[in-house]
Amino acid sequence: MLENLKYFDESKKEYLITNGCGSYSSGAINGNLSRQYHGILVHAFNPPVDRVMVAHKVEEFFNEIPLFTRRQIVAGKSKFVEGYKNCVEYTNTPFPKWTYQIENNFIEKEILMPYGKGMTLLSYEALIGGGELNIHFFLNYRDMHDYSKSTDHDYLVRIYPGYAEITQKGVVSYLYSTFELEAVDESIERIESFECDIIYERKQENLVYEIEIQERGAQKSDSSCHSLTLKANISPKKRVYLLYSMEKIENFSEKYCEELREERLHREKGLMDVFSNNFSRDLAKAADQFIVQRASTQSHSIIAGYPWFSDWARDAMIAISGLCITTKRFDAAKSIFNTFIHYLDQGMFPNKFPDSEGEELEYNTVDAALWYFVAMKNYFDATQDREFLVTMLLPAAKEIITFYEKGTRYGIFMDSDGLIQGGSKETQLTWMDVRFKGWAVTPRYGKAVEINALWYNALSTMLEYKSYLSSDECQNYRRIQELIEMNFEATFYSKEHKMLYDYVADGIANEEVRPNQIFAVSLAHSPISEKVQKEVVEKVFEKLYTPMGLRSLGKESHNFSGKYYGSLYKRDSVYHQGTVWTWPLGAFIDAHYKVYGDKSQLELLLKGIKSHFYGEGVIHSIAEIYDGDAPYECRGCFAQAWSVAEVLRVVEKYHLNI
């Protein structure tokens, strides 16, 4: 709950709600749209991708006083509407909710998305007092990555009793309301069914988005179109509703809206009641936002991050443990495994599913298939589901090992020393995967430290299931395991620096201090001695740990950058060059406890990310990345699956009281 009025003057505190199909609604909690990705409904036409802005925003007036916030550029100067000054409280429980005070009147606004439906439901109620509420409803039909010009708007509105039918660029949607609906152009008579043309004066042009300008180097402005006005007199104990829907509803009513709200409440209570720890309960609710239905496979998948990522195999294999296994959503976990096993090819998972239908799958990831073994072990440890292990999980695991040993795409193969190598100076196959116009920013080819830690862990995990393997398979896995035990430290350990090299390529060891070495300690099966494990944890803590996660590069490197902002080139240049990532924090917590065994220290190490969860970025979520320098401002995707998943996983694994 946030009550500081100054808070509402900031545009980087945001809400996010989702529907389990890739669609979402988001905005700044000060009532502004501070990103081009903010909108009332961004709809996934091919779940969970092909996301389009279909309903842009609402602007509310209570007794002619604005409740919303807006910034435009008019005649070269900023023009502000500062409705946030009337907001006295924001809370995210159970849904995003604002309380406004206008003189002696207190008005509550709430927004939610019904699960599994292409809808957004807003409601309003006077808690004390009452008066006239006018809502201006805006359309801006475009790809979520784009901007609109004033000439781009192409829509048709027909108003019927109780609802409006809206056609935008050939796509039909509906606006239902217990308000009175009015056409914007008052010269057009309201009849049972009518069409209204676009009126230029109804458009808002030169809308600017603070975050896009300040962080992402945007130089464009957007345009939005006021299509309908809704009017209602509101009073205590009488909630009024506005429902924007991609599907037609035959029996819309106040009761229908109340039922949608109760269904969502019941669902979220079930998700949260798995845990007693309040932080875990709220994390579980956040975790649900990333678990989605994939239309192409009729099964579940994991959205890597909002607002712009689709489902990525690496992210899914890392996040599934926290999102599904920790939360005891085992059926969803099985469905996600099935999704990715369906596309397993030559021992590799696709790096990501395309953002749009019809695009080719790309298999440019060396680590996604190796993280699969971590997910498989966590699933079986939690469920003892032998049937699924034997019929689905192990056959895929055997295929992965066979291809990694013998060789697969991108020159990935097992060398004579038992270690995996692959890639080239031009490829990006690990999670540090940025390429900008052919330039590989962090070319981690050859033998990468975490890839070989994962490879050792994969073989060791398979040997846990030796009763389901042939004797030849067991002998081969043990043979490779012994080779790695002989060669891992010899290849990666720096006695001088008391750390692990990040990768070895062309016979040269990369001495940059990076977080990838922590996985050689954190994984269930470690290829290094206890002495080296302790040295690695100490090095990572000293050089890379921050309250938000681990820096991707130590500050001593000449490549280090402590700020992530600017043009795409500038951002890509520093994405893994000092920028902080939260997801490796989970591995650091595992490694720290393995070395020191002190839960009280773990609680201290997580206090910073808990503060972020409740008070920065998307309230009740965790961002993708942060600046490498204090104060570690959140950047990138405002809500990231593996960030939420890994924090939830370790909080529950160690029963932390934070």
KEBA-165324 format. One record per residue (C-alpha): residue in three letters; x, y, z negated. Coordinates in steps of 0.1 Angstrom, whole numbers, plus 5000, padded with zeros to 4 digits. Layout:
// residues N
ALAXYZ;...
This chain:
// residues 658
MET500050005000;LEU501450345010;GLU500250664995;ASN503050915002;LEU501751175026;LYS505151245040;TYR505150885051;PHE502450965076;ASP504551225093;GLU506750945108;SER506050755139;LYS508250455133;LYS505950295107;GLU503650075127;TYR500949815125;LEU500649495145;ILE497749255149;THR497648955173;ASN495148695185;GLY497148375188;CYS497148395226;GLY499848655232;SER497548965231;TYR498149225205;SER497149565192;SER499649805177;GLY500250175169;ALA501950405145;ILE500150415112;ASN500050795114;GLY497450745141;ASN499850825169;LEU501050615199;SER504850635195;ARG505750365220;GLN504550295256;TYR503749945242;HIS501250085217;GLY497550035225;ILE494149915212;LEU494449605233;VAL497349475253;HIS495849165268;ALA497648845280;PHE495948745312;ASN497948415314;PRO498448335277;PRO500848415262;VAL502248635291;ASP501148865319;ARG500349135293;VAL498549445304;MET497449755286;VAL493649745289;ALA492449975261;HIS494750255252;LYS493650445222;VAL490850605202;GLU490750965189;GLU488351015160;PHE486851335147;PHE484951355114;ASN482851665112;GLU484951795141;ILE488251745121;PRO490751515137;LEU491851185120;PHE494251095148;THR497751215157;ARG498951305192;ARG501951465208;GLN501851615244;ILE504151835264;VAL502252135276;ALA504052405296;GLY507352265284;LYS506452285247;SER505252015223;LYS501552025213;PHE500651835182;VAL497351715167;GLU498251625131;GLY495351415118;TYR497851215097;LYS497751505071;ASN494151385063;CYS495251035055;VAL495650955018;GLU496350585019;TYR497350305043;THR497249935034;ASN497949625055;THR495849385034;PRO493849215045;PHE493949405078;PRO495349745088;LYS493250005069;TRP493350375066;THR491650605041;TYR491050965050;GLN489951255029;ILE488051545046;GLU487051785018;ASN484951564994;ASN484451285020;PHE486450965020;ILE486350765052;GLU487850415058;LYS488950285091;GLU489949915097;ILE491149725128;LEU491549355134;MET491649095162;PRO489448785162;TYR491548475165;GLY491648315200;LYS489648595216;GLY490548885239;MET489049135215;THR489849425192;LEU487349515164;LEU487349855148;SER485049955119;TYR484450275100;GLU482650355067;ALA482250655044;LEU483350555010;ILE482250874994;GLY480051135011;GLY479251115048;GLY478951295080;GLU479251275118;LEU481951055133;ASN482851105170;ILE485250875187;HIS486850935221;PHE487750615238;PHE490750615262;LEU491650385291;ASN495050345306;TYR495150025327;ARG498849935334;ASP501549675329;MET502749715293;HIS506249815305;ASP504950095328;TYR503650455325;SER500650595343;LYS500450915364;SER497251115364;THR496450975399;ASP496750615387;HIS493450585368;ASP490950375387;TYR487950275367;LEU484150255367;VAL481850275337;ARG478250155335;ILE476450215302;TYR473649975290;PRO471749975257;GLY474349895231;TYR477349845253;ALA479349975283;GLU480749765312;ILE484149895323;THR485849795356;GLN489549885358;LYS491349805391;GLY488849525396;VAL489049375361;VAL485849385340;SER485849445302;TYR483149555277;LEU482849805249;TYR480249715223;SER479249935195;THR476750005167;PHE477450375175;GLU475550575201;LEU477450555234;GLU477650865256;ALA479150935290;VAL481951185289;ASP480551395317;GLU477351535302;SER476151645336;ILE475351275344;GLU472051165330;ARG472150865307;ILE470050595323;GLU469850215319;SER472650165343;PHE474850425359;GLU478250495373;CYS480450785364;ASP483450905384;ILE486751015370;ILE486651385359;TYR490151545360;GLU489551745328;ARG489051415309;LYS492651305314;GLN495351365289;GLU498651405307;ASN502251435295;LEU501851205265;VAL505251145250;TYR506250845229;GLU508750935202;ILE510450595199;GLU510850565237;ILE512550905238;GLN514650885207;GLU515850525210;ARG515450395245;GLY516350705266;ALA512850735282;GLN512351045303;LYS508850975315;SER505551075301;ASP502250885302;SER498650965311;SER495450845295;CYS491850875304;HIS488950965281;SER486250735294;LEU483550725267;THR482450905235;LEU480850725206;LYS478850905179;ALA477550785145;ASN476550925112;ILE478450735086;SER477550685050;PRO478550465020;LYS477850085022;LYS477050115059;ARG479950005082;VAL479750085119;TYR481649885145;LEU483349925178;LEU484349605197;TYR486449615229;SER486249275246;MET487549105277;GLU484448875277;LYS480748945278;ILE478848885245;GLU475248785248;ASN474048865213;PHE476149155200;SER475049285166;GLU476349415133;LYS476049055120;TYR478248925148;CYS480949175139;GLU480749075102;GLU481048715112;LEU484248785133;ARG485748965103;GLU484848685079;GLU486348425102;ARG489548615104;LEU489648665066;HIS489048285061;ARG491848195085;GLU494448435069;LYS493548315034;GLY494247955044;LEU497648055058;MET498648245027;ASP497248005001;VAL500047755009;PHE502247974988;SER502048124953;ASN504948374958;ASN503448704971;PHE506448764995;SER506048415010;ARG502248465013;ASP502748785033;LEU505548625053;ALA503248335062;LYS500648585075;ALA503348755096;ALA504548415108;ASP501148335123;GLN501548625148;PHE504148435167;ILE502448105171;VAL500448115203;GLN498647905228;ARG500347845262;ALA497847815290;SER500247635314;THR500747335290;GLN497547365269;SER499747345238;HIS501347575213;SER504447785218;ILE506348065200;ILE506448425211;ALA510048535205;GLY509048895196;TYR506549175200;PRO506049375220;TRP507949255250;PHE509448905246;SER507748585260;ASP508548235246;TRP512248155245;ALA513447795238;ARG516347905216;ASP514148125195;ALA511447865193;MET513847585181;ILE515247815154;ALA511947965144;ILE509847655143;SER511247555109;GLY510147865091;LEU507047935111;CYS505547585112;ILE507347345089;THR507847565058;THR504147675062;LYS503047305066;ARG501547365100;PHE502747035113;ASP500246995141;ALA501347325155;ALA504947215152;LYS504246895171;SER502447095198;ILE505447325202;PHE507847035204;ASN505546885232;THR505647215250;PHE509347235253;ILE509946855257;HIS507646885287;TYR510147105304;LEU513346925293;ASP515546875323;GLN519146745326;GLY519346765288;MET518447135287;PHE515447345278;PRO514447645299;ASN516047955284;LYS512648125285;PHE509248105301;PRO508648375327;ASP506948695318;SER504648655348;GLU503048365365;GLY504848215395;GLU508448305384;GLU511048025383;LEU512247865351;GLU515847925343;TYR517947685322;ASN520747915313;THR521147825276;VAL523647595260;ASP522447615225;ALA518547575227;ALA518847195231;LEU521247175202;TRP519047375178;TYR516347115187;PHE518146865164;VAL517947105135;ALA514147145141;MET513746765145;LYS515446685112;ASN513446955093;TYR510246825108;PHE510946465099;ASP512246545064;ALA509046725057;THR506546485073;GLN508146135075;ASP506246115108;ARG507945805122;GLU505645765151;PHE506246105165;LEU509946075158;VAL510245745177;THR507845825206;MET508646185213;LEU511546345193;LEU514246075196;PRO513946005233;ALA514346375241;ALA517346385216;LYS519046095233;GLU518646255267;ILE520246575254;ILE523246395240;THR523746195272;PHE523846495295;TYR525946705271;GLU528446415269;LYS528546345306;GLY527946695320;THR525046915330;ARG524347265344;TYR526847555342;GLY529847325336;ILE528547215302;PHE530246885292;MET532146715264;ASP535946745267;SER538346465257;ASP538646615222;GLY534846555216;LEU534146935218;ILE531547085241;GLN532647345266;GLY530847525294;GLY530247845313;SER532548095329;LYS533448465326;GLU530248545346;THR527748335326;GLN526048405293;LEU524848075278;THR524848145240;TRP522548365220;MET524948655227;ASP523548655262;VAL523549015277;ARG524349055313;PHE524049405329;LYS524149415366;GLY526449115367;TRP528649225338;ALA528848965310;VAL529149195279;THR530248915255;PRO531548635277;ARG531648355252;TYR532548075276;GLY534847775270;LYS534347625236;ALA532147835213;VAL532347775176;GLU528647745168;ILE527947535198;ASN530347275186;ALA529147305150;LEU525647235164;TRP527046945185;TYR528546785155;ASN525346835135;ALA523346685164;LEU525346365164;SER525346335126;THR521646385125;MET521146105151;LEU523145875128;GLU520645935101;TYR518145755123;LYS520445465131;SER517645215124;TYR515945345155;LEU519045345177;SER520845065195;SER524244945182;ASP525945095213;GLU524345425207;CYS525445435171;GLN528945335180;ASN529145605207;TYR527745885184;ARG530145785156;ARG533045785181;ILE532346135192;GLN531646245156;GLU535146125146;LEU536746305175;ILE535146635164;GLU536246575128;MET539746545141;ASN539746845164;PHE537247105151;GLU539447275126;ALA542547235148;THR540747425175;PHE538847685156;TYR540447745122;SER542748055118;LYS544947995087;GLU546248355091;HIS542848515090;LYS541048255069;MET538148235093;LEU537048045124;TYR537748175159;ASP534548275178;TYR535448075209;VAL538447935228;ALA538647985265;ASP541447925289;GLY543647825260;ILE543148155242;ALA541348185209;ASN539048485204;GLU539948645170;GLU536948885167;VAL535048845134;ARG531548735144;PRO528748565126;ASN528748245147;GLN531248085124;ILE528748075096;PHE526847785112;ALA529847565108;VAL529047595070;SER525247625069;LEU524147335090;ALA523247005072;HIS526346845086;SER529547045086;PRO532646965105;ILE534947165083;SER536447115048;GLU535047265016;LYS538047495014;VAL537547635049;GLN533747665042;LYS534447885013;GLU536848105033;VAL534248145061;VAL531548255037;GLU533948505021;LYS534948645054;VAL531448675067;PHE530248835034;GLU533149085035;LYS533049185071;LEU529549125084;TYR526849115057;THR524449405054;PRO521049425035;MET519249365069;GLY521349075081;LEU524749005097;ARG526649235120;SER527249075153;LEU530849205152;GLY533249325125;LYS533949695122;GLU537649645128;SER537149555164;HIS537649825190;ASN534449705206;PHE532349775175;SER529450015177;GLY527350115148;LYS524350265167;TYR521950095191;TYR520050345212;GLY519950525245;SER519750405281;LEU519450035289;TYR523150035298;LYS524150185264;ARG521849945245;ASP523049635264;SER526649735258;VAL526249715220;TYR523549455216;HIS526049205202;GLN528849445194;GLY528149535158;THR524349545159;VAL522849375129;TRP520649065134;THR518348925107;TRP518048575119;PRO521648465110;LEU520848585075;GLY519048255069;ALA522248055078;PHE524248285055;ILE521948215026;ASP522347845032;ALA526147865034;HIS526348095004;TYR524347844983;LYS526347544996;VAL529547714984;TYR528447894952;GLY525147734942;ASP523848054926;LYS520148134934;SER520248464916;GLN522848594941;LEU520548484970;GLU517748694956;LEU519948994955;LEU521148924991;LEU517548935003;LYS516249244985;GLY517149475014;ILE515149275040;LYS512149255016;SER512149635013;HIS512149665051;PHE509349415054;TYR507049625032;GLY508149975041;GLU509750015075;GLY509049935112;VAL505949715115;ILE504549695080;HIS504549325070;SER507049205096;ILE510749205103;ALA512449365133;GLU514749205158;ILE517849415152;TYR519249705132;ASP522149955136;GLY525449825124;ASP526050135103;ALA524050245073;PRO521150315069;TYR520650025092;GLU517650165111;CYS515449895128;ARG515749865166;GLY514649645194;CYS511449435191;PHE509549565162;ALA508549215151;GLN510748915158;ALA509848545152;TRP513148415141;SER513748705117;VAL510448635099;ALA510948255101;GLU514448245087;VAL513648475057;LEU510548265049;ARG512447945052;VAL515148025028;VAL512848205003;GLU510847885000;LYS513747635003;TYR515447784973;HIS512247884955;LEU513448244952;ASN511648494930;ILE511948814949;
